[in-house]
Amino acid sequence: MGKFVYFTSAEKRQANEVDLPSFLLDRGEKLIMAGREYRLVSDHSITVRGPMWYDHAARKGGRAISFVQQFYDKTYPEAVSILLGRDGQGIIPIAKQEPEPQEPKPFALPKPYLTMRRMYAYLTKHRCIDRDVVTAFVQEKMLYEDDPHHNCVFVGLDENGEARHAHLRSTGSQGKVFRINVESSDIKHSFHKNGTDRSLYVFEAPIDLLSHITLYPAGWLEHSYVACCGTSIQPVLERLRQNPKLDTVYLCLDNDEAGEDACDGMLDTLEDMGYDVERLRPEGKDWNDDLRAKRGKAKTPTA
């Protein structure tokens, strides 16, 4: 049984509000700027900003305490002690540290493969997404298979139709999932579709966006959709900026702690801006779990 350590409520709040970029730099970790966030050099799937973190591969995140628990494999009392500077490695600095500036690489889409056979097989057979839905995005040059890894490439376009963002998702159904945004992607232009009515549907992952369309195809060509490729509100704000007629936002993020936290933050911001906001919650963890359950398949453990 672990040693009991008492922390006051104020101490717990203080630990959970520690600036993670400063904390990591103070402990010798290296970070790379990724828009308004920082990406860990040791694990590019993890981004941090202020006291918040998100693992894009595992699709989970939270605040400083849970980060130290996950990243350093610590118990709750150990994590709080470390963040309060009681682990013998010094007090966390009050002033924020900034990573050394690095010249960002220009954004470039991955090379396309000659065919899209593996991508279609993965999305339609393994993920149960309707072939017509996949084809609609392929025809808009927003989805293809890359060379040589055969990843799904979900492309985000700006208002001029130029590619500004790309999200890669491995097509293998076995082993560790590969899921990452291409370097120098502009998060506000993540994978999306513009519609003609006043509604915007918001998702974490492109596959959930396609799954929701498959589950609820009625009128989908009229709706607007965006996959944040994480839980940042920036892609949502960009859709609203580009489409002033939009007045209703449906938050369709995952049915887990990270999804609920992100929805709460988005809801407060969007309602303050005057939008009607509704939370649409999948029955399973995400919309692809719901789709696969409807088609009689087991849920995907690493969706």
Salt bridges, closest charged atoms under 4 A:
GLU11 OE2 - ARG86 NH2 2.41
GLU17 OE2 - ARG63 NH2 2.66
ASP19 OD1 - LYS96 NZ 3.79
ASP87 OD2 - ARG27 NH1 3.29
ASP130 OD1 - ARG295 NH2 3.32
GLU145 OE2 - HIS150 ND1 2.58
ASP147 OD2 - LYS111 NZ 3.74
ASP158 OD2 - ARG164 NH1 3.31
GLU159 OE2 - ARG241 NH2 3.33
ASP186 OD2 - ARG164 NH2 3.11
ASP186 OD2 - LYS188 NZ 2.79
ASP197 OD2 - HIS223 ND1 2.59
ASP208 OD2 - ARG59 NH2 2.50
GLU238 OE2 - ARG241 NH2 2.63
ASP247 OD2 - ARG198 NH1 3.74
ASP254 OD2 - ARG59 NH2 2.87
ASP254 OD2 - LYS285 NZ 3.07
ASP256 OD2 - LYS285 NZ 3.70
GLU260 OE2 - ARG279 NH2 2.91
GLU260 OE2 - ARG281 NE 2.78
ASP286 OD2 - ARG59 NH1 3.84
